[in-house]
Amino acid sequence: MEFSSRIQKITESATFKLNAKASELVDGGEKIYNLTAGQFPFKPMPEFVDQIRGELNFLKSYQYSPVLGIPELRKKLLSYFRESRNLDLSNLSEPYDCIVSNGGKHSLYNIFGALLDPGDEVILFAPYWLSYPEIIKLHGGKVVLVRSNIYDHFEPSLDDIAGLINENTKAIVINSPNNPTGISYSDEWMKGFAELMANYKDVFLISDEIYFSLYYYDPKPSYFYQYDSELLERTFIVDGISKALACTGLRLGYCFGPKPYIEVLSKFQGQTTSCASSLIQRSLLDFDFSLLETYLKPIKSHLRTNAEIVRYSFREANLSHAWYQSTSAFYYLIDFSQMPIINVFKQEKDDQSDYAEKICDLILEKFGVALVPGTDFGAPNTGRVSLVAEKDPFEEAILKLIQFLISD
Ligand SMILES: Cc1ncc(COP(=O)(O)O)c(C=O)c1O
């Protein structure tokens, strides 16, 4: 008896593997600095918790909502989207709409499920969030990569993108602010990308904006469709409450797009999870999104402080080749490829193999610092640091990390 070939193609999440190993070491009494977190280590704002509490007594909180989500909530989310991205949606050929799902990941699952036939190609910009290739493969799609690195400030070359678009290209995914690099693509890049995409009218665009509000240095992230609103007519935008409201476990996300696109997603979602949690949808109905700014202020300051610790410590240790300015989301990607530690693993001088997993394993064993290897993010010989930990242990962990990286 065999499981499907589809499921056999999927790799287990490296973050979960690393977390499991770190937890084992903690259980064995070791002090571990866990820098793998993809979520905040604190509770959501009290105003939102109060909204949830207030909805607990209503029968409707426990019953199915319409597949697309509660209509008033969709309307509210759509207004939030329009205002926060400063858009005029009134001149589009189709009205814009919204579907509420069980998280941003679920929205992406819906989108790829609705778009892909076997053999269709999806262009990803590496480093990318590790779930994209797996979801694409699950739906029979083929991943095509455009690589960038620290020297390009992790911005993919527009010429490289153009060179890879062909008649099989179904979609391109843009994730800004970006997991795992913590950068947002610049205004110039977004403008150039908009100009480029105006030439390729048969390609869908998927903009994953789950970290939209989490920028700790100005400017606020901008998007290609703000430079050419016609692109909205073939774009899906994914957002949700996981990151900005510190609610990863409540599983609620949303996707914006032209009404006919959202109807197709609804068809897919209707036969998978039906609707998203009614309790959480109802709790968002009267939630004032403008409170987010005050809630996020100390959080952004904390992320900025930890990002500065990484940068200054690397600069002081003369590891300037791994130095860049992260601005958003809550990650920093460390390039091991020029560090002395890589020589412990290299078989010969020009060995280009990826040792990220081995390096991360060794850091955890020798110094108790857990990072996520960049391998699954399409970034060989790198490791992802999460910036959410408390300042003092975070600073200690970074110093240990540097001590390890400069040893050979
Ligand atoms: C880039 C990116 N997109 C989407 C998601 C999924 O978020 P959600 O919890 O809403 O499913 C994550 C979660 O880590 C992410 O990093």
The ligand as an ORCA input file, in Angstrom:
! r2SCAN-3c Opt
* xyz 0 1
  C       5.077     34.943      4.007
  C       3.998     34.262      4.752
  N       2.793     34.129      4.145
  C       1.776     33.509      4.755
  C       1.922     32.993      6.031
  C       0.756     32.270      6.646
  O       0.113     32.995      7.610
  P      -1.213     32.460      8.299
  O      -0.877     32.196      9.720
  O      -2.196     33.591      8.130
  O      -1.660     31.243      7.595
  C       3.156     33.099      6.696
  C       3.347     32.506      8.024
  O       4.432     32.369      8.547
  C       4.213     33.756      6.043
  O       5.402     33.900      6.621
*
